[in-house]
Amino acid sequence: MKVYLDNAATTQLDPQVLRAMMPYLKGSFGNPMSVHQFGADALAGVDSAREQVADFLHCAPREVIFTSGATESNNLALKGIIDAYKGDILPHIIISAIEHHCVLETAQYLEKKKLAEVSYIKPDRCGIIAVKDVLASIKKNTILISLMYVNNEIGSIQPIAEIGKKLKKLKQKIYFHTDAVQAANYLNCDVQKLGVDLLSFSGHKIFGPKGVGVLYVWQGVKINKIQHGGEQEFKLRAGTHNVPGIVGLGKAVELIKKRSKKESQKIKALRDYLWLNINKKIPKVMLNGDNKNTSPHILNVSFKNIEGEGILISLDMEGVAVSTGSACSSGSLEASHVMLAISRGDHLRAHSSVRFSLSHHTKKTDINYLLKILPSIVSDLRKISPFKD
């Protein structure tokens, strides 16, 4: 039996998305910047997708910038704003200590190059950033706050809308960016309601294609491009358009709006069922994150005295795909920075964590199969583990 429970890493391409992409992989192959009919046909696909994304985000179409994915979007948001800054003193950025690596390392790069001063907000033990801590970190030279909407490892939902409201009341203009990669499928991404100036997400996390993403940029944001060449994407992102990918992303966004709330409730019910039975059938386990204030698709559990990597490999041999954290850092032997942040530096707990991430394709039979094999896997690994109580 094959069971895929790693949807936070990537999702399968929806058949409707593939069908929307096919004409642009075959007949409508022109460059959207070309001034002839082939180019016009391709441009029509790009424009249509931009309208779909704008409708999803509740913004103007020209505020939608297509990129190669959220990593590029996040780099553009942070580096582009810093590059456009014209102040006399070093600009200040605020991020959380549990951001995705592409935000965390971009901020560290800017800090190392002495292009910006950075404050890192620590979460509570459930992985939630306190609004008061964000506001208390603001300085006279603060120009940007970047906080992820849903954490990719533990699923914690940050109070983005509440922070957005607080920032709008300040006399000091501070741009507010959110990485909404894990939120797009399940939470409201209306940028007006969130109060954000910039928002990022990727196609392959919403049952769309890989290699395409979005950065919403409010028209009042002062931002410079970070790669040079052509004048695509309103002169903000040089490079030939990935037309099939953009069209696929547009269709994937359209399908999000068509999926009912019942599907999210079903996913949450399966996740809760999974945790209830893991906690019931396996001793010495710990939930990472807040089971209430979390996205419906992510469950992160620590199994005491075992390496999460061992569970992952054992499950893979039985046909079940899970993760020990972010797919972008799976080649690293270092403990998850997210887990270390919420566990206050507990390396053993961090290394023992496993992330299960579901989708609307997940069935109860999938969860039951996992629950059938997981207890014995954990028991066998604990017998040979060097870690003992």
C-alpha positions as CSV (number, residue, x, y, z in Angstrom):
1,M,0.0,0.0,0.0
2,K,1.2,3.5,-0.9
3,V,0.3,6.4,1.4
4,Y,1.5,9.9,0.9
5,L,1.5,12.1,4.0
6,D,4.0,14.7,3.0
7,N,1.8,17.3,1.4
8,A,3.5,20.2,3.2
9,A,6.6,19.3,1.1
10,T,4.7,19.2,-2.2
11,T,1.3,18.2,-3.6
12,Q,0.3,16.1,-6.6
13,L,-0.7,18.0,-9.7
14,D,-4.4,18.2,-10.1
15,P,-5.7,16.7,-13.3
16,Q,-7.7,19.9,-14.0
17,V,-4.6,21.9,-13.7
18,L,-2.7,19.7,-16.1
19,R,-5.5,20.0,-18.6
20,A,-5.4,23.8,-18.3
21,M,-1.6,23.7,-18.9
22,M,-1.5,21.4,-21.9
23,P,-2.4,24.0,-24.6
24,Y,0.5,26.1,-23.5
25,L,2.9,23.1,-23.6
26,K,1.9,22.4,-27.2
27,G,0.1,24.9,-29.5
28,S,0.3,28.2,-27.6
29,F,4.1,28.1,-27.1
30,G,4.9,31.7,-27.9
31,N,6.8,34.2,-25.7
32,P,4.3,36.5,-24.1
33,M,6.6,39.5,-24.7
34,S,6.6,38.9,-28.5
35,V,4.5,41.3,-30.6
36,H,2.8,38.7,-32.8
37,Q,-0.1,36.3,-32.6
38,F,1.9,33.5,-31.0
39,G,3.0,35.9,-28.3
40,A,-0.5,37.3,-27.9
41,D,-1.9,33.8,-27.3
42,A,0.6,33.1,-24.6
43,L,0.1,36.6,-23.0
44,A,-3.7,35.9,-22.9
45,G,-2.9,32.8,-20.7
46,V,-0.7,34.8,-18.4
47,D,-3.2,37.7,-18.1
48,S,-6.0,35.2,-17.3
49,A,-4.0,33.6,-14.6
50,R,-3.1,37.0,-13.1
51,E,-6.8,37.8,-12.9
52,Q,-7.5,34.5,-11.1
53,V,-4.7,35.2,-8.6
54,A,-5.9,38.8,-8.1
55,D,-9.4,37.6,-7.4
56,F,-8.1,35.0,-4.9
57,L,-6.0,37.6,-3.1
58,H,-8.5,40.5,-3.5
59,C,-6.0,42.8,-5.1
60,A,-5.3,44.5,-8.4
61,P,-3.9,42.3,-11.2
62,R,-0.8,44.5,-11.6
63,E,0.0,43.8,-7.9
64,V,0.5,40.1,-8.8
65,I,4.1,39.3,-9.7
66,F,4.9,35.8,-11.0
67,T,8.1,34.3,-9.9
68,S,9.8,30.8,-9.9
69,G,8.3,30.0,-6.5
70,A,8.0,31.3,-2.9
71,T,11.8,31.2,-2.3
72,E,12.3,33.8,-5.0
73,S,9.2,35.7,-3.9
74,N,10.5,35.9,-0.3
75,N,14.0,36.9,-1.5
76,L,12.5,39.6,-3.7
77,A,10.3,40.9,-0.8
78,L,13.2,41.3,1.7
79,K,16.1,42.2,-0.6
80,G,14.0,44.3,-2.9
81,I,12.7,46.5,-0.1
82,I,16.1,46.9,1.5
83,D,17.6,47.8,-1.9
84,A,15.0,50.5,-2.4
85,Y,15.5,52.0,1.1
86,K,16.9,55.6,0.9
87,G,17.2,56.4,4.6
88,D,20.2,57.7,6.4
89,I,20.5,54.9,9.0
90,L,20.7,51.2,8.7
91,P,17.2,49.8,8.0
92,H,15.7,47.4,10.5
93,I,13.7,44.2,9.7
94,I,11.7,42.0,12.1
95,I,11.1,38.3,11.4
96,S,10.3,35.3,13.6
97,A,12.8,32.7,14.7
98,I,10.7,30.0,13.0
99,E,10.5,31.3,9.5
100,H,11.2,29.1,6.5
101,H,14.9,28.9,5.6
102,C,14.4,31.1,2.6
103,V,13.3,34.0,4.8
104,L,15.6,33.2,7.7
105,E,18.7,32.9,5.5
106,T,17.9,36.0,3.4
107,A,17.6,38.1,6.6
108,Q,20.9,36.6,7.9
109,Y,22.5,37.5,4.5
110,L,21.3,41.1,4.8
111,E,22.6,41.2,8.4
112,K,26.0,39.7,7.5
113,K,26.5,42.1,4.6
114,K,25.5,45.0,7.0
115,L,22.6,46.0,4.7
116,A,20.1,45.6,7.5
117,E,19.6,45.2,11.2
118,V,17.4,42.2,12.1
119,S,15.3,41.2,15.1
120,Y,14.3,37.6,15.5
121,I,11.0,37.1,17.5
122,K,10.9,33.9,19.5
123,P,7.6,32.0,19.6
124,D,5.9,30.5,22.6
125,R,6.0,26.7,23.2
126,C,3.1,26.2,20.8
127,G,4.9,28.0,18.0
128,I,2.9,31.2,18.2
129,I,4.4,34.7,17.9
130,A,2.9,37.2,20.4
131,V,1.5,40.4,18.9
132,K,3.0,42.4,21.8
133,D,6.5,41.0,21.1
134,V,6.3,42.1,17.5
135,L,5.1,45.6,18.4
136,A,7.8,45.9,21.2
137,S,10.5,45.1,18.6
138,I,9.6,48.1,16.4
139,K,12.3,50.8,16.2
140,K,12.5,54.1,14.5
141,N,14.4,52.5,11.6
142,T,12.0,49.5,11.2
143,I,10.9,49.3,7.6
144,L,9.7,45.7,7.2
145,I,8.1,42.9,9.2
146,S,8.0,39.4,7.7
147,L,6.1,36.7,9.5
148,M,4.9,33.4,8.0
149,Y,1.1,32.8,8.1
150,V,1.3,29.1,8.8
151,N,4.5,27.4,10.0
152,N,5.6,24.7,7.5
153,E,6.9,22.2,10.2
154,I,4.3,22.4,13.0
155,G,1.3,24.1,11.4
156,S,1.0,26.9,13.9
157,I,-1.1,29.9,12.6
158,Q,0.3,33.3,13.3
159,P,-2.0,36.3,14.1
160,I,-1.3,38.0,10.8
161,A,-4.6,39.9,10.6
162,E,-4.3,41.2,14.2
163,I,-0.7,42.4,13.6
164,G,-1.8,44.0,10.3
165,K,-4.5,46.0,12.0
166,K,-2.0,47.2,14.7
167,L,0.5,48.3,12.1
168,K,-2.1,50.3,10.1
169,K,-2.7,52.4,13.2
170,L,0.9,53.4,13.5
171,K,2.1,56.8,12.2
172,Q,5.3,55.1,11.1
173,K,5.0,53.2,7.8
174,I,6.3,49.7,8.1
175,Y,5.8,47.2,5.2
176,F,4.2,43.9,6.3
177,H,5.0,40.7,4.4
178,T,3.7,37.2,5.0
179,D,4.9,33.9,3.6
180,A,1.5,32.2,3.0
181,V,2.8,29.0,1.3
182,Q,1.2,26.6,3.8
183,A,-1.8,28.8,4.3
184,A,-3.1,29.3,0.8
185,N,-5.0,26.0,0.6
186,Y,-6.8,26.4,4.0
187,L,-6.9,29.9,5.3
188,N,-8.3,33.3,4.1
189,C,-5.6,35.0,2.0
190,D,-7.5,38.2,1.3
191,V,-4.7,40.7,1.6
192,Q,-7.2,43.5,2.5
193,K,-8.4,41.5,5.5
194,L,-4.9,40.4,6.5
195,G,-3.6,44.0,6.3
196,V,-0.4,42.9,4.5
197,D,1.6,44.8,1.9
198,L,3.3,41.7,0.4
199,L,2.4,38.0,0.3
200,S,4.1,35.0,-1.1
201,F,3.0,31.5,-2.1
202,S,4.0,28.6,-4.5
203,G,2.1,26.6,-7.1
204,H,3.3,23.2,-6.1
205,K,1.9,23.5,-2.5
206,I,-1.7,24.0,-3.9
207,F,-1.9,21.1,-6.3
208,G,-0.3,23.2,-9.1
209,P,3.0,22.8,-10.9
210,K,6.5,23.3,-9.5
211,G,8.7,26.2,-10.6
212,V,6.1,28.9,-10.3
213,G,5.0,31.2,-7.5
214,V,3.5,34.6,-6.7
215,L,4.6,37.7,-4.8
216,Y,1.7,40.1,-4.1
217,V,3.1,43.6,-3.9
218,W,0.8,46.5,-2.9
219,Q,1.2,49.3,-5.4
220,G,2.5,51.6,-2.6
221,V,5.5,49.5,-1.8
222,K,8.9,50.9,-2.7
223,I,10.7,47.8,-4.0
224,N,13.5,47.2,-6.5
225,K,14.1,44.1,-8.6
226,I,16.9,41.8,-7.6
227,Q,17.6,40.2,-11.0
228,H,18.2,42.1,-14.2
229,G,17.4,41.4,-17.8
230,G,14.1,42.1,-19.4
231,E,11.2,44.2,-18.3
232,Q,8.7,41.4,-17.5
233,E,6.3,41.5,-14.5
234,F,6.0,45.3,-14.5
235,K,9.8,45.6,-14.5
236,L,10.0,43.8,-11.2
237,R,11.0,40.3,-12.2
238,A,13.2,39.8,-15.3
239,G,13.1,36.5,-17.2
240,T,10.9,34.8,-19.8
241,H,7.5,33.8,-18.4
242,N,6.9,30.2,-17.5
243,V,3.6,30.3,-19.3
244,P,2.4,26.7,-18.7
245,G,3.3,27.0,-15.0
246,I,1.6,30.4,-14.6
247,V,-1.6,29.1,-16.3
248,G,-1.5,26.0,-14.0
249,L,-1.0,28.1,-10.9
250,G,-4.0,30.3,-11.9
251,K,-6.2,27.1,-12.3
252,A,-4.9,25.7,-9.0
253,V,-5.9,29.0,-7.3
254,E,-9.4,28.8,-8.9
255,L,-9.8,25.3,-7.6
256,I,-9.0,26.4,-4.0
257,K,-12.0,28.7,-4.1
258,K,-14.2,25.8,-5.4
259,R,-13.3,23.3,-2.7
260,S,-15.8,23.4,0.1
261,K,-15.1,24.1,3.8
262,K,-16.3,20.5,4.4
263,E,-13.0,19.3,2.8
264,S,-10.9,21.2,5.2
265,Q,-13.1,20.0,8.1
266,K,-12.6,16.4,6.8
267,I,-8.8,16.9,6.7
268,K,-8.8,18.3,10.3
269,A,-10.9,15.4,11.5
270,L,-8.4,12.9,10.0
271,R,-5.5,14.8,11.5
272,D,-7.2,14.8,14.9
273,Y,-8.1,11.1,14.6
274,L,-4.4,10.4,13.8
275,W,-3.1,12.3,16.8
276,L,-5.8,10.7,19.1
277,N,-4.7,7.2,18.1
278,I,-1.0,7.9,18.1
279,N,-1.3,9.2,21.7
280,K,-3.5,6.2,22.6
281,K,-1.4,3.5,21.0
282,I,2.1,4.7,21.5
283,P,3.6,5.8,24.9
284,K,5.9,8.7,25.3
285,V,4.8,10.9,22.5
286,M,4.4,14.7,22.4
287,L,2.4,17.0,20.1
288,N,4.5,19.8,18.7
289,G,2.5,22.9,18.3
290,D,-1.1,23.9,19.2
291,N,-3.7,21.4,18.2
292,K,-6.3,24.2,18.1
293,N,-4.6,27.1,16.6
294,T,-3.1,25.2,13.7
295,S,-3.7,24.5,10.0
296,P,-5.8,21.4,9.4
297,H,-3.3,19.6,7.4
298,I,-0.2,19.4,9.6
299,L,0.5,17.2,12.6
300,N,4.0,17.1,14.1
301,V,4.8,14.6,16.8
302,S,7.9,13.8,18.8
303,F,8.6,10.1,19.7
304,K,10.8,10.0,22.8
305,N,14.1,8.2,22.6
306,I,14.0,7.7,18.8
307,E,15.5,9.6,15.8
308,G,12.7,10.9,13.6
309,E,14.9,9.9,10.6
310,G,14.6,6.3,11.7
311,I,10.8,6.4,11.7
312,L,10.8,8.1,8.3
313,I,13.0,5.4,6.7
314,S,11.0,2.6,8.4
315,L,7.7,4.0,7.2
316,D,9.1,4.5,3.7
317,M,10.0,0.8,3.5
318,E,6.3,0.1,4.3
319,G,5.1,2.5,1.6
320,V,4.3,5.6,3.8
321,A,5.8,9.0,3.0
322,V,6.3,11.4,5.9
323,S,8.9,14.0,6.8
324,T,11.1,15.1,9.7
325,G,10.6,18.8,8.9
326,S,11.1,21.1,5.9
327,A,11.8,19.3,2.7
328,C,14.2,22.2,1.8
329,S,16.5,21.1,4.7
330,S,16.1,17.3,4.6
331,G,19.7,16.9,3.6
332,S,20.9,18.5,6.8
333,L,21.8,16.6,9.9
334,E,21.1,19.6,12.1
335,A,18.1,19.7,14.3
336,S,15.1,21.7,13.1
337,H,15.4,25.4,14.1
338,V,11.6,25.4,14.5
339,M,11.7,22.5,17.0
340,L,14.6,24.0,18.9
341,A,12.8,27.3,19.2
342,I,9.6,25.8,20.6
343,S,11.4,23.2,22.8
344,R,13.8,25.8,24.2
345,G,16.9,24.0,22.8
346,D,15.9,20.4,23.5
347,H,17.9,18.6,20.8
348,L,16.6,15.1,21.6
349,R,13.0,16.2,21.2
350,A,13.8,18.1,18.0
351,H,15.6,15.1,16.4
352,S,12.7,12.8,17.4
353,S,10.0,14.8,15.6
354,V,8.0,13.6,12.6
355,R,5.7,15.7,10.4
356,F,2.6,14.1,8.9
357,S,0.9,16.4,6.4
358,L,-2.5,15.5,4.9
359,S,-4.6,16.8,2.0
360,H,-8.1,16.3,0.5
361,H,-6.7,13.2,-1.2
362,T,-6.0,11.5,2.2
363,K,-8.4,8.8,3.2
364,K,-9.2,7.2,6.5
365,T,-7.9,3.9,5.2
366,D,-4.5,5.7,4.7
367,I,-4.5,6.8,8.3
368,N,-5.6,3.4,9.6
369,Y,-2.8,1.7,7.6
370,L,-0.3,4.1,9.2
371,L,-1.7,3.4,12.7
372,K,-1.4,-0.3,12.0
373,I,2.3,-0.3,11.3
374,L,3.6,2.7,13.3
375,P,3.4,1.3,16.9
376,S,5.6,-1.7,16.1
377,I,8.0,0.5,14.2
378,V,8.4,2.8,17.2
379,S,8.7,-0.2,19.6
380,D,11.4,-1.9,17.5
381,L,13.4,1.4,17.1
382,R,13.2,2.0,20.9
383,K,14.6,-1.4,21.6
384,I,17.8,-0.6,19.7
385,S,17.9,3.1,20.6
386,P,21.0,4.3,22.6
387,F,18.6,6.9,24.3
388,K,17.0,5.5,27.4
389,D,14.9,7.1,30.2
